[in-house]
């Protein structure tokens, strides 16, 4: 059984802060399915959807991620601490 999504999200928040990034909880009133976090630093802004090891994005989340990407946004999905580390190395 995988760990809860919060395990990955909390790690993202901790590591982003250690690297000097802003890591904001993303909510968009009236629009469901948006990624969990916005990470800002070193001249880049990315969206990160965190999942448990066994979790997958819902159809609505997949739609929102596609919409963001279609508009030029960088969006990542992470389900492990290792993936978080890889993502943070890109910014």
Secondary structure, 3 states (H helix, E strand, C coil): CCCCHHHHHHHHHHHHHHCCCEEEECCCCCCCCCCCEEEEECCEEEEEEECCCCCCCCHHHHHHHHHHHHCCCEEEEECCHHHHHHHHHCC
